[in-house]
Amino acid sequence: DERFAPLERWIDEARGLAGTPDWEVRSTATQLVELTRVLGVDVRQPKDPLARRARQALERFLGPERVGGLDVILRGKVGLALSGGGFRASLYHIGVLAKLAELDVLRHVEVLSCVSGGSIIGAHYYLELRRWLQEHEDSEILDANRQIDREHYVKIVERVQRSFLAGVQENLRMRVATNPKTALETMLRPTYSRTERLGELYDRHLFRRVDDGESHRPRMLDELLIEPKGTEPMAFVPPRDNWLRRTPIPVLVLNATTLNTGHNWQFTATWMGESRWSIDDDIDGNARLRRPYYWQAPEEYRKLPLGRAVAASSCVPGLFEPVMLPRLYPGYAVRLVDGGVHDNQGVASLLEQDCSWVIVSDASGQMTTEPLIDGGSMQSFGRTSNIQMARIREEQLKGVETLLDGRRLRGSVTVHLREGLAVEPVPWEGCEEKREPASAHGFALEDVRKDVLEPLAGIRTDLDSFTDTEAYALMAAGYKMIEAKQDGFAKDGLGSPADTSFGWKFLDLVPPMKDKKNPDHADLKRQLRVGGSLAGKIWRLEPLRSLLLLVLVLGVLGASGWAVWTLGLDRLVAAAWAGLESFGWQPGRVLGLAFLAVLLGLFAAKAISNRATLGTWFVRHAFSSLLFSLLLLVLWPVAWIQLLVFDRSFLARGRVP
């Protein structure tokens, strides 16, 4: 085609220009690719003579030193969204990451957008990947035959799988209540809460398991930039330089929601604040809290712990208090809650970062059908909230399809936990039309039966312990769902099936998930059904053993109390009581007044710090915050009993050899 002759002459002329920056070369190459698309030429089709000539012209323009970036330009930026859904989502995402690593897709991800449970696992994976990228040069991804060695990323995910599950089985939600110091700090420190404590636990039990030489202290967001080995310090800029790397440096985006404005709030390694992209000024009249770089922020926010940002992203309203950022904006006390309130899939942040290839891993708690609904006001309120969240989810995922149809996106793959489960039309009373009901059995996926996936999709979205059985089932489901859609990557030249299989531990659960005759199939389904409960799981699985454990614990506590009392504690209490009476005071009244004075003082301090009147603050927060803290002061031994006795019994019940 003679249309390319002038182009080739101009390319030769452009190649002769010395000192052209890489970003200008990429920008020009991108425009040339778009021109070929306007002409109806798909450069990725090797059998088309015109496409071959167009590709040769592009390769000629880029030259041998930059030709490796052509596939990146043709494909565009790849983004991965990890949805919310507590540790259930985190564990499901591990299976997704595992299969993406096998397919050599994970290596290409340039943006990692995370919400809630996705933020927990996303931050953990990012730290492991950061360690590898800072210890190995880009060329080390090649094997002896100069082929991409996908085993590097597989090993990264393997480390994440092992260490993350070990951290999850520490039961972080219960550990929030095991330290009376937490209760005291919640009452005494204006901005401290159980959510802040949860962030500290994320750091201690999850992120510090990454052996990168920095596990002795909390990790700060501004210190998380990845400086790949072989580059000058602070010289690498991912959006500018990734196109020339075999192992792109991903940008981590942790999504939360601002209660003050209702907008999406983002944490990255360089800045934090509200997304301008997701705000339409013509529709939304609320203020936008601008993004400061950390070095521009007030002094107290220049070193912001990663655990605190992840806690804000996973701060489920009603279960945990909002994360408070006072004095960041004049006149504002910013309060952040779970990112899932605004966008539980994390898609918006990928689009904002100009991703043209989108992968969505959705393990959020999807609403299920309830034939009989309680008519109470609270039940209706909860159901209404679920409907609104389901509607937002549908719009987000439909939006991705619309962008794909309009060629705003070049590719997309979405997986979710209820994939493959039948939608059952319900006939009306007296309907004469006979319809064959969809089978509750059979296969939702090639290796996962519907009667296994149904209870798995209903497993709790919590931050407590997950057994090996629960965790491996979630990982296996994520793995198999990506496997079922792997052709969607290959047709766009993104990754390729592996020649060998990798020995993932969680795949040990595939046989009972696939075969109803497997001896472990029935017990697997039972454990998954019980796994939908927030409390009392071990009592439902092993009622007799749990009762015996309770009797044993009560016996030990009773014997300990009797021993302490007989050693003279009763005489000490009596002496203190008599001492107060000798001054003419009534001990009960003195203790009551002292307790009341301390409580009112704490109320006043909290109210002032939150810029509210004492009466208003008391009505809004006394029973939800301070009263809960007082309960922790009294009940923390019960939390330890749950951790050391019943939680260990629960984990042992679901252990996979």
ZIFEN-V557796 format. One record per run of one state. SS is the DSSP state (H for helix, E for strand, - for the rest). FROM is the first residue (numbers start at 1). LEN is the number of residues. If there is no record, write none. Layout:
ss	from	len
SS	FROM	LEN
SS	FROM	LEN
This chain:
ss	from	len
-	1	2
H	3	13
-	16	6
H	22	17
-	39	10
H	49	14
-	63	4
H	67	9
-	76	2
E	78	5
-	83	3
H	86	17
-	103	3
H	106	3
E	109	7
-	116	1
H	117	19
-	136	2
H	138	4
E	142	1
-	143	5
E	148	1
-	149	2
H	151	18
-	169	3
H	172	4
-	176	4
H	180	9
-	189	5
H	194	12
-	206	1
H	207	3
-	210	10
E	220	1
H	221	3
-	224	14
H	238	7
-	245	6
E	251	8
-	259	5
E	264	4
-	268	3
E	271	4
-	275	17
E	292	2
-	294	5
H	299	3
-	302	3
E	305	1
H	306	8
-	314	3
E	317	1
-	318	2
E	320	1
-	321	2
E	323	4
-	327	6
E	333	6
-	339	1
H	340	4
-	344	3
H	347	6
-	353	4
E	357	6
-	363	14
H	377	29
-	406	5
E	411	6
-	417	26
E	443	3
-	446	2
E	448	2
H	450	8
-	458	10
H	468	17
-	485	2
H	487	4
-	491	14
H	505	10
-	515	6
H	521	10
-	531	6
H	537	5
-	542	1
H	543	40
-	583	4
H	587	23
-	610	4
H	614	40
-	654	4
